[in-house]
Amino acid sequence: MLRFSVPLLTLVILTGCSTTQPQDHQETMAAINNVEQNINTKFDSVSTRMDSQQQYIAELENKLASISKDLKFIKQKSLVKPKVIVEKQIVRVPVEPKIEANPTQANGKAILGQEEWVWIDSVKSFFKARVDTGATTSSLNAIDVQTFERDGKEWVRFNLSHDSAEDTPAEKAQNDKATPETIEAPIVRWVRIRQSTSEEAVRRPVIEAWITLGSLHEKAQFTLADRTKMDFPVLLGREFFKDIALVDVGKQFVQGKTEPKPEPVSANK
């Protein structure tokens, strides 16, 4: 439409300017030609851009149609379940006999529960013991403790009691009938222990005693204390089992009651 409007505009201008001078007429015609040329150039540029955009749109439509076709094919293929033929075979696997691990040992060390039976050699009797990983030293339930001197050394005499707060009525009745086990032993050292109920430290003697616990037969150091109000007459601390045993606090009496075998008597004696 621009191509037809330009000549018409030119005609109108020429008609209106017929009375002007020839020089003005030439300038006017030159300006009109310049405007017409600019308009035609812009029109050609716009037409070129429109053709390019239409070609790009056509390419996009072709790609979209191709993608839609591929998606439809994939969807139809996914709905088809493949036929799989499975052949069942029965394979007989030989069953190896189970080898039960030793429940009382692991990695060459004895396994101790939170509670164990301890055999004390000097009195030849079993005592219930608490295996305490939080305690450093071990302890015995000693009553009527007396210190004395023998051969220039300090000794202690005490009664080793089976009584504990955990005993059943039948065990308490049996303990009442039993004669207290009297032990005499040299004092290895003295320790000061501060109880939670008192601010003052208590001085207590420490002795050594041979004990048997399962396959273990060791000499251990014990602090003497009145443990009748405690749950166990014997407490085993870390100094006893740190290198020779492992503690499983979820178990009890793993080692059971193991009485040491008597040593054979030599024929020369």
Beta strands, then each sheet from edge to edge (+ up, - down):
strand 1: 105-106
strand 2: 109-120
strand 3: 125-131
strand 4: 138-150
strand 5: 153-160
strand 6: 181-186
strand 7: 189-194
strand 8: 201-213
strand 9: 216-225
strand 10: 234-236
strand 11: 245-252
sheet 1: 1+ 2- 3+ 10+ 4- 5+ 6-
sheet 2: 1+ 2- 8+ 7-
sheet 3: 1+ 2- 11-
sheet 4: 1+ 2- 3+ 10+ 4- 9-
end
